[in-house]
Amino acid sequence: MSKKAASRRLADNEAVAKAINLRVSPRKLGLVAGLIRGKSCEQALADLEFSHRRIARDVKKILQSAIANAENNHQLDVDKLYVADISIGRGLVMRRFHARGRGRSAGIEKPFSNMRLVVREREAKDDEAGKGKKKSTKNAAKTSAASEKRA
């Protein structure tokens, strides 16, 4: 009489890690997320290791957790993983006040953020496409037109 198990929301080649109530504003966390979005996990870990932003340490832990989930729970190849999706959301906001002169007060907001990171195993055809990037025909036409003008 129990209810049915929920179907898996992710594809078979994906793994996820979540973090809630990270003590940073979503705007600042979005800057770090944009730094690693779409990169291979190896490159993303290196970028986070040498980032000067405080929240980069927490994002690195979340990425390592997603990699461990992919390897241990879904038997994915760690060397083929890349950061497929990072979504940042607003969490709660602590409100404090700062006493000001003449009996007034000023508000202080301390925002929290939520983060969901999805890693995906890169397919064989994606590897070949990523290595041999060619210029699009539109850009090739522009460059050829520019070289003709110079001549």
Contacts in CASP RR format, 6 or more apart in sequence:
PFRMAT RR
TARGET T0000
AUTHOR 0000-0000-0000
METHOD contacts of the structure
MODEL  1
MSKKAASRRLADNEAVAKAINLRVSPRKLGLVAGLIRGKSCEQALADLEF
SHRRIARDVKKILQSAIANAENNHQLDVDKLYVADISIGRGLVMRRFHAR
GRGRSAGIEKPFSNMRLVVREREAKDDEAGKGKKKSTKNAAKTSAASEKR
A
10 16 0 8 1.000
10 118 0 8 1.000
11 120 0 8 1.000
12 74 0 8 1.000
13 74 0 8 1.000
13 76 0 8 1.000
13 120 0 8 1.000
13 121 0 8 1.000
13 123 0 8 1.000
14 70 0 8 1.000
14 74 0 8 1.000
14 84 0 8 1.000
14 118 0 8 1.000
14 119 0 8 1.000
14 120 0 8 1.000
14 121 0 8 1.000
15 66 0 8 1.000
15 67 0 8 1.000
15 69 0 8 1.000
15 70 0 8 1.000
15 73 0 8 1.000
15 74 0 8 1.000
15 76 0 8 1.000
15 118 0 8 1.000
15 119 0 8 1.000
16 66 0 8 1.000
16 69 0 8 1.000
16 116 0 8 1.000
16 117 0 8 1.000
16 118 0 8 1.000
16 119 0 8 1.000
17 62 0 8 1.000
17 63 0 8 1.000
17 65 0 8 1.000
17 66 0 8 1.000
17 69 0 8 1.000
17 116 0 8 1.000
17 117 0 8 1.000
18 62 0 8 1.000
18 114 0 8 1.000
18 115 0 8 1.000
18 116 0 8 1.000
18 117 0 8 1.000
19 58 0 8 1.000
19 62 0 8 1.000
19 114 0 8 1.000
19 115 0 8 1.000
20 91 0 8 1.000
20 114 0 8 1.000
20 115 0 8 1.000
21 91 0 8 1.000
21 92 0 8 1.000
21 112 0 8 1.000
21 113 0 8 1.000
21 114 0 8 1.000
22 29 0 8 1.000
22 55 0 8 1.000
22 58 0 8 1.000
22 112 0 8 1.000
22 113 0 8 1.000
22 114 0 8 1.000
22 115 0 8 1.000
23 110 0 8 1.000
23 112 0 8 1.000
24 54 0 8 1.000
24 55 0 8 1.000
24 58 0 8 1.000
24 111 0 8 1.000
24 112 0 8 1.000
24 113 0 8 1.000
25 111 0 8 1.000
25 113 0 8 1.000
26 88 0 8 1.000
26 89 0 8 1.000
26 90 0 8 1.000
26 91 0 8 1.000
26 111 0 8 1.000
26 113 0 8 1.000
28 53 0 8 1.000
28 55 0 8 1.000
29 55 0 8 1.000
29 59 0 8 1.000
29 88 0 8 1.000
29 113 0 8 1.000
29 115 0 8 1.000
30 86 0 8 1.000
30 88 0 8 1.000
31 53 0 8 1.000
32 48 0 8 1.000
32 51 0 8 1.000
32 53 0 8 1.000
32 55 0 8 1.000
32 56 0 8 1.000
32 59 0 8 1.000
33 59 0 8 1.000
33 86 0 8 1.000
33 88 0 8 1.000
33 115 0 8 1.000
34 86 0 8 1.000
35 47 0 8 1.000
35 48 0 8 1.000
35 51 0 8 1.000
36 43 0 8 1.000
36 44 0 8 1.000
36 47 0 8 1.000
36 48 0 8 1.000
36 59 0 8 1.000
36 63 0 8 1.000
36 83 0 8 1.000
36 86 0 8 1.000
37 83 0 8 1.000
37 85 0 8 1.000
37 86 0 8 1.000
38 44 0 8 1.000
38 82 0 8 1.000
38 83 0 8 1.000
38 84 0 8 1.000
39 47 0 8 1.000
39 82 0 8 1.000
39 83 0 8 1.000
40 81 0 8 1.000
40 82 0 8 1.000
40 83 0 8 1.000
40 122 0 8 1.000
41 63 0 8 1.000
41 67 0 8 1.000
41 78 0 8 1.000
41 81 0 8 1.000
41 82 0 8 1.000
41 83 0 8 1.000
41 119 0 8 1.000
42 79 0 8 1.000
44 63 0 8 1.000
44 82 0 8 1.000
44 83 0 8 1.000
45 60 0 8 1.000
45 63 0 8 1.000
45 64 0 8 1.000
48 56 0 8 1.000
48 57 0 8 1.000
48 59 0 8 1.000
48 60 0 8 1.000
48 63 0 8 1.000
49 60 0 8 1.000
59 115 0 8 1.000
59 117 0 8 1.000
62 115 0 8 1.000
62 117 0 8 1.000
63 83 0 8 1.000
63 117 0 8 1.000
63 119 0 8 1.000
66 117 0 8 1.000
66 118 0 8 1.000
66 119 0 8 1.000
67 78 0 8 1.000
67 81 0 8 1.000
67 119 0 8 1.000
70 76 0 8 1.000
70 78 0 8 1.000
70 81 0 8 1.000
70 119 0 8 1.000
70 121 0 8 1.000
71 78 0 8 1.000
76 121 0 8 1.000
77 121 0 8 1.000
80 121 0 8 1.000
80 122 0 8 1.000
80 127 0 8 1.000
81 119 0 8 1.000
81 120 0 8 1.000
81 121 0 8 1.000
81 122 0 8 1.000
82 119 0 8 1.000
82 120 0 8 1.000
82 122 0 8 1.000
83 117 0 8 1.000
83 118 0 8 1.000
83 119 0 8 1.000
84 118 0 8 1.000
84 119 0 8 1.000
84 120 0 8 1.000
85 116 0 8 1.000
85 117 0 8 1.000
85 118 0 8 1.000
86 115 0 8 1.000
86 116 0 8 1.000
86 117 0 8 1.000
86 118 0 8 1.000
87 115 0 8 1.000
87 116 0 8 1.000
88 113 0 8 1.000
88 114 0 8 1.000
88 115 0 8 1.000
89 113 0 8 1.000
89 114 0 8 1.000
89 115 0 8 1.000
90 111 0 8 1.000
90 112 0 8 1.000
90 113 0 8 1.000
90 114 0 8 1.000
91 111 0 8 1.000
91 112 0 8 1.000
91 113 0 8 1.000
91 114 0 8 1.000
92 112 0 8 1.000
93 109 0 8 1.000
93 110 0 8 1.000
93 111 0 8 1.000
93 112 0 8 1.000
94 109 0 8 1.000
94 110 0 8 1.000
94 111 0 8 1.000
94 112 0 8 1.000
95 107 0 8 1.000
95 108 0 8 1.000
95 109 0 8 1.000
95 110 0 8 1.000
96 107 0 8 1.000
96 108 0 8 1.000
96 109 0 8 1.000
96 110 0 8 1.000
97 105 0 8 1.000
97 106 0 8 1.000
97 107 0 8 1.000
97 108 0 8 1.000
98 105 0 8 1.000
98 106 0 8 1.000
98 107 0 8 1.000
98 108 0 8 1.000
99 105 0 8 1.000
100 106 0 8 1.000
135 143 0 8 1.000
END
